[in-house]
Amino acid sequence: MTTKTYNGWTNRATWNAALWLTNSESFYHMMLDHFQGDEVNANSAREFCHLVWPCGETPDGDELSDVNWAEIADMITESLEG
């Protein structure tokens, strides 16, 4: 059985959201500031990204509704720890 993933992430939308959050200095610092001292979970990750991108998609057009928020929450947690 073959699992379809995108660059190690669930799908392209998840990879793209993570890429924007970690490779854009302004989004990265906004993310770290927002979650500093707070518990990160799938719901809080989703809410943050919808605040950052209120149009419901990443800056280059991937739909936030397709994102695996648990994976994004894990990435945010790792960023806060590192």
C-alpha positions in Angstrom: 0.0 0.0 0.0 1.4 3.4 -1.0 0.8 6.4 1.2 0.7 9.7 -0.7 2.6 12.5 1.1 4.2 15.7 0.1 7.8 16.3 1.1 7.3 14.2 4.3 4.0 16.0 5.2 0.4 14.7 4.9 -0.2 16.8 1.8 0.9 19.9 -0.1 -1.3 22.3 2.0 0.2 21.1 5.2 3.7 21.3 3.8 3.1 24.8 2.4 1.6 26.1 5.7 4.6 24.8 7.6 6.9 26.3 5.0 5.4 29.7 5.3 5.4 29.6 9.1 9.1 28.5 9.4 10.7 30.1 6.3 9.2 33.6 6.5 11.0 35.5 9.3 8.0 37.6 10.0 5.5 34.7 10.2 8.0 32.7 12.3 8.5 35.4 14.9 4.8 36.0 15.0 4.2 32.3 15.6 6.7 32.1 18.4 5.4 35.2 20.1 1.8 34.0 19.8 2.4 30.6 21.3 5.0 31.5 23.9 3.9 29.9 27.1 0.7 28.5 25.7 -0.3 24.9 25.0 -0.2 24.2 21.3 -2.8 21.8 19.8 -4.5 21.3 16.4 -7.2 23.8 17.2 -4.9 26.6 18.4 -2.7 26.0 15.3 -5.7 26.3 13.0 -7.0 29.4 14.8 -3.5 31.1 14.5 -3.2 30.4 10.8 -6.7 31.7 10.2 -5.7 34.9 12.0 -2.5 35.2 9.9 -4.2 34.3 6.7 -7.9 35.4 7.0 -8.6 34.6 3.4 -8.5 30.9 4.3 -5.4 30.1 2.2 -1.6 30.4 2.4 0.0 33.3 0.5 0.4 31.1 -2.5 -3.0 29.6 -2.6 -3.2 26.4 -0.6 -6.5 26.0 1.2 -6.3 26.0 5.0 -9.2 23.5 5.1 -6.8 20.9 3.6 -4.1 21.3 6.3 -3.4 18.6 8.9 -3.5 20.8 12.0 -2.0 18.1 14.3 1.1 18.1 12.2 1.3 21.9 12.2 0.8 21.9 16.0 3.7 19.4 16.4 5.9 21.6 14.2 5.1 24.7 16.3 5.8 22.8 19.5 9.2 21.7 18.1 10.0 25.3 17.1 9.2 26.5 20.5 11.4 23.9 22.1 14.3 24.5 19.7 
